[in-house]
Amino acid sequence: MKKKIWIITLFPDYFQGFLSQGIVGSTLRNERSTSEQEFEVNMVDLKNFSPKSFKGVDDAPFGGGAGMVMRADVMKLALMDGVVKAGNYQSLSDLHVVCPAPRGATWTNNEAKKFAADYLNFETKKDIVFICGRYEGIDERFLVTYVNQFISIGNFILTGGEIAVMTILDSSLRFVSGVLGNKLSSVDESFENSSLEYPLYTRPREFDGITVPEELLSGHHLKIEAYKTRLKAEMTKNYRPDLIGE
């Protein structure tokens, strides 16, 4: 069983480090999966679908305004020929097309968990296509016709969608079975149950005159759990009170 991820971008090299390093990189290289369940990441270079390479992917906006707009016809060709045709899909209905954009729902830990369950789960039939916008944006006609889901990773602007796509994949792949070495790593974590994680300590026991809390050295399971619960509440109140009651 194979889950294919397609990324349409002007800058495929952006993803080299992401795909070659760390937990997510090893996951997408199938070093953490079984032979029955594999990921396949395909980079679709948008320049290859423009008659003028780089210079033909965008144009000045109708009505004037700052910046350039990515052309709908080039984007469609990349999607239909670079993904649907290249991947031997029957139609676009076999794919879930995602575009990071300000209009999308704000990305949260719960959204990442849902995305993993809906689209990264090997049991789901649809493969995923990510659209990486650039410049002032993408022609609206392409967006409303071909994009199934818009995602906003926050109320700020990036120079391109590549970093947003990496953020979406990095945060959601954590919830795919087998990715994290310890199943509890995605459960006992910040933003679970609307709270921050408790403070973490390791060797040495004393650093810059600060010692590890006695509760964590006690070996008493109930005391340790009570400490973690109390500190999660304190950390959330002190640093992210906006999470309380979510």
Secondary structure by P-SEA (a helix, b strand, c coil): cbbbbbbbccccccccccccccaaaaaaaccccccccbbbbbbbcccccccccccccccccccccccccccaaaaaaaaaccccccccccccccbbbbbbccccccccaaaaaaaaaccccccccbbbbbbbbccccccaaaaaccccbbbbccccccccaaaaaaaaaaaaacccccccccccccccccccccccccccccccccccccccccccccccaaaaaaaaaaaaaaaaaacccccccc
